[in-house]
């Protein structure tokens, strides 16, 4: 079962293949550092930064059609803003990281297909 679905991105771009490739490449290049920064912020108990990074990632989840990605980032942002349920913040970060790792694999394949 696919984790990603680029249909929204194609619709948004009026089927502009170059735009879709550019957005996928941007996601693949920027999201790993967002995840690392989020983990580091969590370890440093900087929950407001976790919330800001999560907020920043929401549009990417929608554009890449990552199933449950937007919902996880919304929940994570809320938990991090509250800063009270530390275990839930950590759980959401781990869930988001796992989901993104699967998405990276799929999107790399999709990108190679777009380039050929």
Biopython code that builds the backbone (N, CA, C, O; Angstrom):
import numpy as np
from Bio.PDB.StructureBuilder import StructureBuilder

atoms = [
    (1, "UNK", "N", (0.837, -1.185, 0.000)),
    (1, "UNK", "CA", (0.000, 0.000, 0.000)),
    (1, "UNK", "C", (0.883, 1.251, 0.000)),
    (1, "UNK", "O", (1.795, 1.376, 0.817)),
    (2, "UNK", "N", (0.612, 2.143, -0.894)),
    (2, "UNK", "CA", (1.424, 3.349, -1.040)),
    (2, "UNK", "C", (1.214, 4.312, 0.129)),
    (2, "UNK", "O", (0.109, 4.449, 0.653)),
    (3, "UNK", "N", (2.281, 4.958, 0.513)),
    (3, "UNK", "CA", (2.253, 5.970, 1.573)),
    (3, "UNK", "C", (2.010, 7.343, 0.962)),
    (3, "UNK", "O", (1.392, 8.206, 1.585)),
    (4, "UNK", "N", (2.501, 7.543, -0.266)),
    (4, "UNK", "CA", (2.395, 8.849, -0.922)),
    (4, "UNK", "C", (1.437, 8.783, -2.106)),
    (4, "UNK", "O", (1.155, 7.716, -2.651)),
    (5, "UNK", "N", (0.947, 9.963, -2.484)),
    (5, "UNK", "CA", (0.068, 10.094, -3.645)),
    (5, "UNK", "C", (0.268, 11.506, -4.198)),
    (5, "UNK", "O", (-0.117, 12.490, -3.565)),
    (6, "UNK", "N", (0.857, 11.593, -5.354)),
    (6, "UNK", "CA", (1.185, 12.893, -5.940)),
    (6, "UNK", "C", (0.038, 13.513, -6.728)),
    (6, "UNK", "O", (0.235, 14.520, -7.408)),
    (7, "UNK", "N", (-1.156, 12.931, -6.650)),
    (7, "UNK", "CA", (-2.305, 13.433, -7.421)),
    (7, "UNK", "C", (-2.608, 14.891, -7.103)),
    (7, "UNK", "O", (-2.863, 15.683, -8.011)),
    (8, "UNK", "N", (-2.583, 15.254, -5.822)),
    (8, "UNK", "CA", (-2.868, 16.646, -5.451)),
    (8, "UNK", "C", (-1.817, 17.587, -6.036)),
    (8, "UNK", "O", (-2.151, 18.669, -6.519)),
    (9, "UNK", "N", (-0.575, 17.186, -5.995)),
    (9, "UNK", "CA", (0.507, 18.009, -6.533)),
    (9, "UNK", "C", (0.356, 18.193, -8.040)),
    (9, "UNK", "O", (0.578, 19.286, -8.563)),
    (10, "UNK", "N", (-0.019, 17.133, -8.728)),
    (10, "UNK", "CA", (-0.273, 17.243, -10.173)),
    (10, "UNK", "C", (-1.445, 18.182, -10.438)),
    (10, "UNK", "O", (-1.391, 19.013, -11.345)),
    (11, "UNK", "N", (-2.495, 18.047, -9.650)),
    (11, "UNK", "CA", (-3.665, 18.907, -9.821)),
    (11, "UNK", "C", (-3.291, 20.357, -9.537)),
    (11, "UNK", "O", (-3.645, 21.258, -10.297)),
    (12, "UNK", "N", (-2.574, 20.574, -8.440)),
    (12, "UNK", "CA", (-2.163, 21.916, -8.038)),
    (12, "UNK", "C", (-1.318, 22.590, -9.119)),
    (12, "UNK", "O", (-1.419, 23.796, -9.342)),
    (13, "UNK", "N", (-0.483, 21.788, -9.786)),
    (13, "UNK", "CA", (0.455, 22.334, -10.777)),
    (13, "UNK", "C", (-0.070, 22.255, -12.206)),
    (13, "UNK", "O", (0.668, 22.541, -13.148)),
    (14, "UNK", "N", (-1.323, 21.876, -12.379)),
    (14, "UNK", "CA", (-1.897, 21.689, -13.716)),
    (14, "UNK", "C", (-1.061, 20.705, -14.531)),
    (14, "UNK", "O", (-0.785, 20.925, -15.711)),
    (15, "UNK", "N", (-0.667, 19.619, -13.877)),
    (15, "UNK", "CA", (0.103, 18.528, -14.499)),
    (15, "UNK", "C", (1.473, 18.952, -15.018)),
    (15, "UNK", "O", (1.956, 18.425, -16.020)),
    (16, "UNK", "N", (2.089, 19.900, -14.334)),
    (16, "UNK", "CA", (3.426, 20.367, -14.705)),
    (16, "UNK", "C", (4.469, 19.411, -14.117)),
    (16, "UNK", "O", (4.807, 19.487, -12.936)),
    (17, "UNK", "N", (4.964, 18.519, -14.960)),
    (17, "UNK", "CA", (5.907, 17.478, -14.529)),
    (17, "UNK", "C", (7.175, 18.082, -13.914)),
    (17, "UNK", "O", (7.679, 17.564, -12.917)),
    (18, "UNK", "N", (7.694, 19.164, -14.491)),
    (18, "UNK", "CA", (8.904, 19.787, -13.955)),
    (18, "UNK", "C", (8.663, 20.340, -12.545)),
    (18, "UNK", "O", (9.519, 20.227, -11.667)),
    (19, "UNK", "N", (7.491, 20.937, -12.348)),
    (19, "UNK", "CA", (7.145, 21.462, -11.035)),
    (19, "UNK", "C", (7.046, 20.321, -10.015)),
    (19, "UNK", "O", (7.541, 20.442, -8.895)),
    (20, "UNK", "N", (6.410, 19.222, -10.406)),
    (20, "UNK", "CA", (6.271, 18.067, -9.527)),
    (20, "UNK", "C", (7.651, 17.533, -9.153)),
    (20, "UNK", "O", (7.906, 17.239, -7.985)),
    (21, "UNK", "N", (8.537, 17.406, -10.130)),
    (21, "UNK", "CA", (9.896, 16.923, -9.840)),
    (21, "UNK", "C", (10.604, 17.868, -8.874)),
    (21, "UNK", "O", (11.265, 17.421, -7.937)),
    (22, "UNK", "N", (10.467, 19.150, -9.098)),
    (22, "UNK", "CA", (11.119, 20.148, -8.250)),
    (22, "UNK", "C", (10.605, 20.050, -6.804)),
    (22, "UNK", "O", (11.390, 20.118, -5.858)),
    (23, "UNK", "N", (9.306, 19.892, -6.644)),
    (23, "UNK", "CA", (8.724, 19.796, -5.308)),
    (23, "UNK", "C", (9.148, 18.502, -4.598)),
    (23, "UNK", "O", (9.430, 18.515, -3.400)),
    (24, "UNK", "N", (9.192, 17.400, -5.332)),
    (24, "UNK", "CA", (9.636, 16.134, -4.746)),
    (24, "UNK", "C", (11.103, 16.250, -4.330)),
    (24, "UNK", "O", (11.476, 15.823, -3.237)),
    (25, "UNK", "N", (11.928, 16.823, -5.196)),
    (25, "UNK", "CA", (13.343, 17.009, -4.864)),
    (25, "UNK", "C", (13.508, 17.894, -3.633)),
    (25, "UNK", "O", (14.350, 17.622, -2.777)),
    (26, "UNK", "N", (12.711, 18.946, -3.544)),
    (26, "UNK", "CA", (12.769, 19.845, -2.390)),
    (26, "UNK", "C", (12.372, 19.106, -1.116)),
    (26, "UNK", "O", (13.016, 19.264, -0.079)),
    (27, "UNK", "N", (11.321, 18.307, -1.190)),
    (27, "UNK", "CA", (10.893, 17.525, -0.036)),
    (27, "UNK", "C", (11.997, 16.564, 0.405)),
    (27, "UNK", "O", (12.310, 16.456, 1.591)),
    (28, "UNK", "N", (12.576, 15.873, -0.571)),
    (28, "UNK", "CA", (13.623, 14.891, -0.259)),
    (28, "UNK", "C", (14.883, 15.544, 0.306)),
    (28, "UNK", "O", (15.598, 14.929, 1.098)),
    (29, "UNK", "N", (15.154, 16.766, -0.088)),
    (29, "UNK", "CA", (16.372, 17.426, 0.391)),
    (29, "UNK", "C", (16.165, 18.167, 1.715)),
    (29, "UNK", "O", (17.105, 18.287, 2.501)),
    (30, "UNK", "N", (14.962, 18.660, 1.975)),
    (30, "UNK", "CA", (14.758, 19.479, 3.178)),
    (30, "UNK", "C", (14.166, 18.722, 4.367)),
    (30, "UNK", "O", (14.465, 19.047, 5.516)),
    (31, "UNK", "N", (13.346, 17.736, 4.107)),
    (31, "UNK", "CA", (12.640, 17.069, 5.204)),
    (31, "UNK", "C", (13.569, 16.316, 6.160)),
    (31, "UNK", "O", (13.345, 16.368, 7.370)),
    (32, "UNK", "N", (14.600, 15.622, 5.676)),
    (32, "UNK", "CA", (15.489, 14.955, 6.641)),
    (32, "UNK", "C", (16.093, 15.921, 7.671)),
    (32, "UNK", "O", (16.220, 15.574, 8.845)),
    (33, "UNK", "N", (16.460, 17.113, 7.239)),
    (33, "UNK", "CA", (17.030, 18.076, 8.195)),
    (33, "UNK", "C", (15.959, 18.613, 9.142)),
    (33, "UNK", "O", (16.251, 18.886, 10.307)),
    (34, "UNK", "N", (14.720, 18.770, 8.662)),
    (34, "UNK", "CA", (13.624, 19.164, 9.555)),
    (34, "UNK", "C", (13.434, 18.116, 10.647)),
    (34, "UNK", "O", (13.268, 18.451, 11.820)),
    (35, "UNK", "N", (13.461, 16.848, 10.251)),
    (35, "UNK", "CA", (13.281, 15.765, 11.224)),
    (35, "UNK", "C", (14.412, 15.744, 12.246)),
    (35, "UNK", "O", (14.172, 15.567, 13.440)),
    (36, "UNK", "N", (15.637, 15.923, 11.778)),
    (36, "UNK", "CA", (16.780, 15.941, 12.700)),
    (36, "UNK", "C", (16.696, 17.124, 13.656)),
    (36, "UNK", "O", (16.968, 16.987, 14.848)),
    (37, "UNK", "N", (16.320, 18.281, 13.129)),
    (37, "UNK", "CA", (16.183, 19.475, 13.965)),
    (37, "UNK", "C", (15.061, 19.272, 14.991)),
    (37, "UNK", "O", (15.169, 19.714, 16.135)),
    (38, "UNK", "N", (13.985, 18.601, 14.569)),
    (38, "UNK", "CA", (12.879, 18.330, 15.471)),
    (38, "UNK", "C", (13.320, 17.406, 16.609)),
    (38, "UNK", "O", (12.995, 17.651, 17.771)),
    (39, "UNK", "N", (14.055, 16.352, 16.275)),
    (39, "UNK", "CA", (14.539, 15.415, 17.292)),
    (39, "UNK", "C", (15.484, 16.123, 18.264)),
    (39, "UNK", "O", (15.402, 15.929, 19.477)),
    (40, "UNK", "N", (16.367, 16.934, 17.724)),
    (40, "UNK", "CA", (17.312, 17.671, 18.554)),
    (40, "UNK", "C", (16.570, 18.647, 19.479)),
    (40, "UNK", "O", (16.902, 18.768, 20.658)),
    (41, "UNK", "N", (15.583, 19.324, 18.942)),
    (41, "UNK", "CA", (14.793, 20.262, 19.754)),
    (41, "UNK", "C", (14.064, 19.524, 20.866)),
    (41, "UNK", "O", (13.981, 20.015, 21.992)),
    (42, "UNK", "N", (13.542, 18.357, 20.556)),
    (42, "UNK", "CA", (12.864, 17.552, 21.575)),
    (42, "UNK", "C", (13.849, 17.161, 22.685)),
    (42, "UNK", "O", (13.543, 17.292, 23.870)),
    (43, "UNK", "N", (15.030, 16.680, 22.288)),
    (43, "UNK", "CA", (16.033, 16.281, 23.278)),
    (43, "UNK", "C", (16.439, 17.452, 24.175)),
    (43, "UNK", "O", (16.766, 17.271, 25.348)),
    (44, "UNK", "N", (16.411, 18.655, 23.597)),
    (44, "UNK", "CA", (16.766, 19.856, 24.359)),
    (44, "UNK", "C", (15.561, 20.477, 25.071)),
    (44, "UNK", "O", (15.654, 21.565, 25.638)),
    (45, "UNK", "N", (14.426, 19.765, 25.031)),
    (45, "UNK", "CA", (13.186, 20.216, 25.671)),
    (45, "UNK", "C", (12.681, 21.542, 25.110)),
    (45, "UNK", "O", (12.007, 22.301, 25.805)),
    (46, "UNK", "N", (13.008, 21.811, 23.860)),
    (46, "UNK", "CA", (12.532, 23.026, 23.187)),
    (46, "UNK", "C", (11.259, 22.672, 22.407)),
    (46, "UNK", "O", (11.276, 22.551, 21.182)),
    (47, "UNK", "N", (10.170, 22.511, 23.137)),
    (47, "UNK", "CA", (8.932, 22.044, 22.546)),
    (47, "UNK", "C", (8.294, 23.077, 21.611)),
    (47, "UNK", "O", (7.589, 22.712, 20.670)),
    (48, "UNK", "N", (8.542, 24.357, 21.868)),
    (48, "UNK", "CA", (8.005, 25.375, 20.959)),
    (48, "UNK", "C", (8.671, 25.264, 19.586)),
    (48, "UNK", "O", (8.030, 25.520, 18.566)),
    (49, "UNK", "N", (9.951, 24.886, 19.553)),
    (49, "UNK", "CA", (10.623, 24.678, 18.271)),
    (49, "UNK", "C", (10.071, 23.437, 17.581)),
    (49, "UNK", "O", (9.902, 23.433, 16.362)),
    (50, "UNK", "N", (9.791, 22.393, 18.338)),
    (50, "UNK", "CA", (9.170, 21.189, 17.771)),
    (50, "UNK", "C", (7.853, 21.580, 17.109)),
    (50, "UNK", "O", (7.554, 21.133, 16.002)),
    (51, "UNK", "N", (7.072, 22.409, 17.781)),
    (51, "UNK", "CA", (5.783, 22.854, 17.232)),
    (51, "UNK", "C", (5.983, 23.662, 15.944)),
    (51, "UNK", "O", (5.251, 23.476, 14.972)),
    (52, "UNK", "N", (6.967, 24.553, 15.941)),
    (52, "UNK", "CA", (7.216, 25.375, 14.746)),
    (52, "UNK", "C", (7.655, 24.520, 13.554)),
    (52, "UNK", "O", (7.211, 24.744, 12.428)),
    (53, "UNK", "N", (8.514, 23.557, 13.803)),
    (53, "UNK", "CA", (8.980, 22.687, 12.714)),
    (53, "UNK", "C", (7.824, 21.844, 12.193)),
    (53, "UNK", "O", (7.657, 21.677, 10.985)),
    (54, "UNK", "N", (7.037, 21.323, 13.107)),
    (54, "UNK", "CA", (5.874, 20.531, 12.713)),
    (54, "UNK", "C", (4.924, 21.365, 11.858)),
    (54, "UNK", "O", (4.405, 20.887, 10.849)),
    (55, "UNK", "N", (4.701, 22.599, 12.260)),
    (55, "UNK", "CA", (3.835, 23.509, 11.494)),
    (55, "UNK", "C", (4.389, 23.733, 10.085)),
    (55, "UNK", "O", (3.647, 23.762, 9.103)),
    (56, "UNK", "N", (5.698, 23.888, 10.016)),
    (56, "UNK", "CA", (6.379, 24.103, 8.735)),
    (56, "UNK", "C", (6.235, 22.903, 7.796)),
    (56, "UNK", "O", (6.223, 23.058, 6.575)),
    (57, "UNK", "N", (6.128, 21.715, 8.375)),
    (57, "UNK", "CA", (6.079, 20.490, 7.572)),
    (57, "UNK", "C", (4.680, 20.161, 7.038)),
    (57, "UNK", "O", (4.553, 19.364, 6.109)),
    (58, "UNK", "N", (3.642, 20.754, 7.603)),
    (58, "UNK", "CA", (2.260, 20.405, 7.216)),
    (58, "UNK", "C", (1.993, 20.524, 5.719)),
    (58, "UNK", "O", (1.442, 19.592, 5.133)),
    (59, "UNK", "N", (2.364, 21.637, 5.075)),
    (59, "UNK", "CA", (2.067, 21.735, 3.634)),
    (59, "UNK", "C", (2.745, 20.642, 2.805)),
    (59, "UNK", "O", (2.170, 20.150, 1.834)),
    (60, "UNK", "N", (3.953, 20.266, 3.186)),
    (60, "UNK", "CA", (4.674, 19.215, 2.457)),
    (60, "UNK", "C", (3.931, 17.892, 2.526)),
    (60, "UNK", "O", (3.892, 17.137, 1.554)),
    (61, "UNK", "N", (3.345, 17.620, 3.676)),
    (61, "UNK", "CA", (2.584, 16.375, 3.837)),
    (61, "UNK", "C", (1.409, 16.341, 2.869)),
    (61, "UNK", "O", (1.096, 15.303, 2.285)),
    (62, "UNK", "N", (0.769, 17.486, 2.711)),
    (62, "UNK", "CA", (-0.368, 17.590, 1.792)),
    (62, "UNK", "C", (0.103, 17.467, 0.354)),
    (62, "UNK", "O", (-0.465, 16.693, -0.416)),
    (63, "UNK", "N", (1.126, 18.212, -0.020)),
    (63, "UNK", "CA", (1.612, 18.185, -1.409)),
    (63, "UNK", "C", (2.094, 16.798, -1.824)),
    (63, "UNK", "O", (1.864, 16.367, -2.954)),
    (64, "UNK", "N", (2.759, 16.105, -0.912)),
    (64, "UNK", "CA", (3.271, 14.769, -1.237)),
    (64, "UNK", "C", (2.211, 13.684, -1.038)),
    (64, "UNK", "O", (2.461, 12.508, -1.303)),
    (65, "UNK", "N", (1.045, 14.081, -0.575)),
    (65, "UNK", "CA", (-0.041, 13.131, -0.380)),
    (65, "UNK", "C", (0.320, 12.034, 0.612)),
    (65, "UNK", "O", (-0.073, 10.880, 0.438)),
    (66, "UNK", "N", (1.058, 12.388, 1.640)),
    (66, "UNK", "CA", (1.503, 11.395, 2.617)),
    (66, "UNK", "C", (0.351, 11.069, 3.555)),
    (66, "UNK", "O", (-0.096, 11.908, 4.338)),
    (67, "UNK", "N", (-0.112, 9.846, 3.457)),
    (67, "UNK", "CA", (-1.250, 9.402, 4.261)),
    (67, "UNK", "C", (-0.938, 9.546, 5.744)),
    (67, "UNK", "O", (0.078, 9.050, 6.231)),
    (68, "UNK", "N", (-1.818, 10.222, 6.444)),
    (68, "UNK", "CA", (-1.724, 10.500, 7.881)),
    (68, "UNK", "C", (-0.646, 11.528, 8.232)),
    (68, "UNK", "O", (-0.526, 11.905, 9.398)),
    (69, "UNK", "N", (0.132, 11.986, 7.267)),
    (69, "UNK", "CA", (1.208, 12.937, 7.550)),
    (69, "UNK", "C", (0.707, 14.253, 8.105)),
    (69, "UNK", "O", (1.236, 14.761, 9.093)),
    (70, "UNK", "N", (-0.313, 14.804, 7.470)),
    (70, "UNK", "CA", (-0.840, 16.084, 7.937)),
    (70, "UNK", "C", (-1.451, 15.933, 9.328)),
    (70, "UNK", "O", (-1.267, 16.797, 10.186)),
    (71, "UNK", "N", (-2.177, 14.838, 9.551)),
    (71, "UNK", "CA", (-2.802, 14.611, 10.850)),
    (71, "UNK", "C", (-1.746, 14.477, 11.952)),
    (71, "UNK", "O", (-1.917, 15.001, 13.053)),
    (72, "UNK", "N", (-0.669, 13.779, 11.646)),
    (72, "UNK", "CA", (0.400, 13.616, 12.645)),
    (72, "UNK", "C", (1.055, 14.960, 12.945)),
    (72, "UNK", "O", (1.312, 15.277, 14.106)),
    (73, "UNK", "N", (1.327, 15.754, 11.906)),
    (73, "UNK", "CA", (1.979, 17.048, 12.154)),
    (73, "UNK", "C", (1.062, 17.986, 12.935)),
    (73, "UNK", "O", (1.537, 18.761, 13.765)),
    (74, "UNK", "N", (-0.244, 17.925, 12.681)),
    (74, "UNK", "CA", (-1.189, 18.761, 13.428)),
    (74, "UNK", "C", (-1.199, 18.340, 14.896)),
    (74, "UNK", "O", (-1.104, 19.183, 15.788)),
    (75, "UNK", "N", (-1.314, 17.029, 15.145)),
    (75, "UNK", "CA", (-1.323, 16.529, 16.527)),
    (75, "UNK", "C", (-0.005, 16.856, 17.231)),
    (75, "UNK", "O", (0.005, 17.269, 18.390)),
    (76, "UNK", "N", (1.094, 16.666, 16.522)),
    (76, "UNK", "CA", (2.405, 16.943, 17.108)),
    (76, "UNK", "C", (2.542, 18.416, 17.459)),
    (76, "UNK", "O", (3.047, 18.755, 18.529)),
    (77, "UNK", "N", (2.102, 19.283, 16.576)),
    (77, "UNK", "CA", (2.160, 20.718, 16.849)),
    (77, "UNK", "C", (1.343, 21.051, 18.104)),
    (77, "UNK", "O", (1.790, 21.816, 18.959)),
    (78, "UNK", "N", (0.150, 20.471, 18.202)),
    (78, "UNK", "CA", (-0.700, 20.726, 19.368)),
    (78, "UNK", "C", (-0.046, 20.229, 20.653)),
    (78, "UNK", "O", (0.024, 20.962, 21.640)),
    (79, "UNK", "N", (0.436, 18.974, 20.645)),
    (79, "UNK", "CA", (1.086, 18.420, 21.837)),
    (79, "UNK", "C", (2.312, 19.240, 22.224)),
    (79, "UNK", "O", (2.536, 19.513, 23.403)),
    (80, "UNK", "N", (3.100, 19.630, 21.232)),
    (80, "UNK", "CA", (4.321, 20.386, 21.515)),
    (80, "UNK", "C", (3.999, 21.776, 22.058)),
    (80, "UNK", "O", (4.684, 22.267, 22.954)),
    (81, "UNK", "N", (2.956, 22.410, 21.516)),
    (81, "UNK", "CA", (2.559, 23.722, 22.035)),
    (81, "UNK", "C", (2.106, 23.631, 23.484)),
    (81, "UNK", "O", (2.381, 24.528, 24.282)),
    (82, "UNK", "N", (1.402, 22.536, 23.830)),
    (82, "UNK", "CA", (0.971, 22.345, 25.213)),
    (82, "UNK", "C", (2.161, 22.017, 26.106)),
    (82, "UNK", "O", (2.239, 22.477, 27.245)),
    (83, "UNK", "N", (3.097, 21.208, 25.574)),
    (83, "UNK", "CA", (4.317, 20.876, 26.295)),
    (83, "UNK", "C", (4.124, 20.073, 27.569)),
    (83, "UNK", "O", (5.006, 20.058, 28.428)),
    (84, "UNK", "N", (2.980, 19.401, 27.706)),
    (84, "UNK", "CA", (2.714, 18.679, 28.941)),
    (84, "UNK", "C", (2.846, 17.160, 28.795)),
    (84, "UNK", "O", (3.297, 16.490, 29.724)),
    (85, "UNK", "N", (2.462, 16.616, 27.652)),
    (85, "UNK", "CA", (2.501, 15.161, 27.455)),
    (85, "UNK", "C", (3.755, 14.806, 26.647)),
    (85, "UNK", "O", (3.695, 14.587, 25.437)),
    (86, "UNK", "N", (4.879, 14.756, 27.346)),
    (86, "UNK", "CA", (6.182, 14.559, 26.713)),
    (86, "UNK", "C", (6.249, 13.223, 25.980)),
    (86, "UNK", "O", (6.819, 13.138, 24.892)),
    (87, "UNK", "N", (5.668, 12.178, 26.573)),
    (87, "UNK", "CA", (5.676, 10.857, 25.932)),
    (87, "UNK", "C", (4.915, 10.894, 24.609)),
    (87, "UNK", "O", (5.315, 10.240, 23.646)),
    (88, "UNK", "N", (3.830, 11.648, 24.558)),
    (88, "UNK", "CA", (3.032, 11.741, 23.331)),
    (88, "UNK", "C", (3.801, 12.521, 22.257)),
    (88, "UNK", "O", (3.728, 12.183, 21.076)),
    (89, "UNK", "N", (4.524, 13.545, 22.655)),
    (89, "UNK", "CA", (5.340, 14.301, 21.698)),
    (89, "UNK", "C", (6.379, 13.370, 21.080)),
    (89, "UNK", "O", (6.552, 13.336, 19.862)),
    (90, "UNK", "N", (7.063, 12.621, 21.931)),
    (90, "UNK", "CA", (8.085, 11.694, 21.441)),
    (90, "UNK", "C", (7.466, 10.640, 20.515)),
    (90, "UNK", "O", (8.031, 10.312, 19.471)),
    (91, "UNK", "N", (6.318, 10.122, 20.901)),
    (91, "UNK", "CA", (5.630, 9.117, 20.088)),
    (91, "UNK", "C", (5.271, 9.676, 18.712)),
    (91, "UNK", "O", (5.441, 8.997, 17.699)),
    (92, "UNK", "N", (4.781, 10.898, 18.678)),
    (92, "UNK", "CA", (4.397, 11.526, 17.408)),
    (92, "UNK", "C", (5.624, 11.809, 16.536)),
    (92, "UNK", "O", (5.569, 11.653, 15.316)),
    (93, "UNK", "N", (6.722, 12.222, 17.156)),
    (93, "UNK", "CA", (7.961, 12.456, 16.401)),
    (93, "UNK", "C", (8.427, 11.152, 15.767)),
    (93, "UNK", "O", (8.785, 11.124, 14.589)),
    (94, "UNK", "N", (8.423, 10.080, 16.541)),
    (94, "UNK", "CA", (8.856, 8.779, 16.017)),
    (94, "UNK", "C", (7.933, 8.289, 14.901)),
    (94, "UNK", "O", (8.395, 7.739, 13.902)),
    (95, "UNK", "N", (6.637, 8.491, 15.078)),
    (95, "UNK", "CA", (5.680, 8.079, 14.055)),
    (95, "UNK", "C", (5.892, 8.881, 12.765)),
    (95, "UNK", "O", (5.867, 8.324, 11.668)),
    (96, "UNK", "N", (6.100, 10.184, 12.909)),
    (96, "UNK", "CA", (6.343, 11.036, 11.750)),
    (96, "UNK", "C", (7.636, 10.633, 11.043)),
    (96, "UNK", "O", (7.684, 10.575, 9.814)),
    (97, "UNK", "N", (8.677, 10.355, 11.820)),
    (97, "UNK", "CA", (9.958, 9.948, 11.249)),
    (97, "UNK", "C", (9.810, 8.644, 10.461)),
    (97, "UNK", "O", (10.305, 8.541, 9.338)),
    (98, "UNK", "N", (9.143, 7.664, 11.031)),
    (98, "UNK", "CA", (8.943, 6.390, 10.340)),
    (98, "UNK", "C", (8.147, 6.581, 9.054)),
    (98, "UNK", "O", (8.472, 6.006, 8.015)),
    (99, "UNK", "N", (7.108, 7.390, 9.138)),
    (99, "UNK", "CA", (6.277, 7.653, 7.965)),
    (99, "UNK", "C", (7.099, 8.342, 6.869)),
    (99, "UNK", "O", (6.994, 7.989, 5.694)),
    (100, "UNK", "N", (7.903, 9.310, 7.254)),
    (100, "UNK", "CA", (8.724, 10.027, 6.274)),
    (100, "UNK", "C", (9.773, 9.111, 5.648)),
    (100, "UNK", "O", (10.058, 9.229, 4.457)),
    (101, "UNK", "N", (10.350, 8.206, 6.427)),
    (101, "UNK", "CA", (11.340, 7.282, 5.866)),
    (101, "UNK", "C", (10.709, 6.437, 4.759)),
    (101, "UNK", "O", (11.321, 6.220, 3.713)),
    (102, "UNK", "N", (9.491, 5.965, 4.992)),
    (102, "UNK", "CA", (8.776, 5.206, 3.959)),
    (102, "UNK", "C", (8.474, 6.094, 2.751)),
    (102, "UNK", "O", (8.615, 5.671, 1.603)),
    (103, "UNK", "N", (8.060, 7.316, 3.024)),
    (103, "UNK", "CA", (7.752, 8.256, 1.946)),
    (103, "UNK", "C", (9.001, 8.570, 1.119)),
    (103, "UNK", "O", (8.923, 8.664, -0.106)),
    (104, "UNK", "N", (10.152, 8.732, 1.782)),
    (104, "UNK", "CA", (11.391, 9.010, 1.047)),
    (104, "UNK", "C", (11.656, 7.911, 0.022)),
    (104, "UNK", "O", (11.993, 8.193, -1.128)),
    (105, "UNK", "N", (11.502, 6.669, 0.440)),
    (105, "UNK", "CA", (11.747, 5.546, -0.472)),
    (105, "UNK", "C", (10.813, 5.607, -1.670)),
    (105, "UNK", "O", (11.248, 5.478, -2.815)),
    (106, "UNK", "N", (9.542, 5.803, -1.405)),
    (106, "UNK", "CA", (8.567, 5.870, -2.499)),
    (106, "UNK", "C", (8.835, 7.048, -3.427)),
    (106, "UNK", "O", (8.770, 6.920, -4.649)),
    (107, "UNK", "N", (9.132, 8.177, -2.838)),
    (107, "UNK", "CA", (9.312, 9.391, -3.654)),
    (107, "UNK", "C", (10.587, 9.333, -4.488)),
    (107, "UNK", "O", (10.634, 9.899, -5.580)),
    (108, "UNK", "N", (11.607, 8.666, -3.996)),
    (108, "UNK", "CA", (12.828, 8.485, -4.803)),
    (108, "UNK", "C", (12.518, 7.662, -6.048)),
    (108, "UNK", "O", (13.002, 7.968, -7.138)),
    (109, "UNK", "N", (11.718, 6.629, -5.882)),
    (109, "UNK", "CA", (11.302, 5.809, -7.033)),
    (109, "UNK", "C", (10.459, 6.651, -7.985)),
    (109, "UNK", "O", (10.674, 6.623, -9.197)),
    (110, "UNK", "N", (9.505, 7.396, -7.441)),
    (110, "UNK", "CA", (8.644, 8.251, -8.263)),
    (110, "UNK", "C", (9.462, 9.288, -9.026)),
    (110, "UNK", "O", (9.198, 9.561, -10.197)),
    (111, "UNK", "N", (10.452, 9.860, -8.353)),
    (111, "UNK", "CA", (11.309, 10.865, -8.991)),
    (111, "UNK", "C", (12.097, 10.246, -10.142)),
    (111, "UNK", "O", (12.202, 10.845, -11.212)),
    (112, "UNK", "N", (12.643, 9.066, -9.936)),
    (112, "UNK", "CA", (13.380, 8.386, -11.012)),
    (112, "UNK", "C", (12.463, 8.084, -12.202)),
    (112, "UNK", "O", (12.881, 8.192, -13.354)),
    (113, "UNK", "N", (11.229, 7.710, -11.921)),
    (113, "UNK", "CA", (10.272, 7.463, -13.006)),
    (113, "UNK", "C", (9.925, 8.752, -13.744)),
    (113, "UNK", "O", (9.766, 8.750, -14.965)),
    (114, "UNK", "N", (9.809, 9.845, -13.007)),
    (114, "UNK", "CA", (9.516, 11.134, -13.653)),
    (114, "UNK", "C", (10.666, 11.590, -14.550)),
    (114, "UNK", "O", (10.449, 12.207, -15.592)),
    (115, "UNK", "N", (11.880, 11.279, -14.133)),
    (115, "UNK", "CA", (13.051, 11.706, -14.897)),
    (115, "UNK", "C", (13.277, 10.868, -16.150)),
    (115, "UNK", "O", (13.984, 11.296, -17.063)),
    (116, "UNK", "N", (12.685, 9.685, -16.202)),
    (116, "UNK", "CA", (12.950, 8.809, -17.365)),
    (116, "UNK", "C", (11.938, 9.020, -18.468)),
    (116, "UNK", "O", (12.015, 8.368, -19.509)),
]
sb = StructureBuilder()
sb.init_structure("model")
sb.init_model(0)
sb.init_chain("A")
sb.init_seg("    ")
for serial, (resi, resn, name, xyz) in enumerate(atoms, 1):
    if name == "N":
        sb.init_residue(resn, " ", resi, " ")
    sb.init_atom(name, np.array(xyz, "f"), 0.0, 1.0, " ", f" {name:<3s}", serial, name[0])
structure = sb.get_structure()
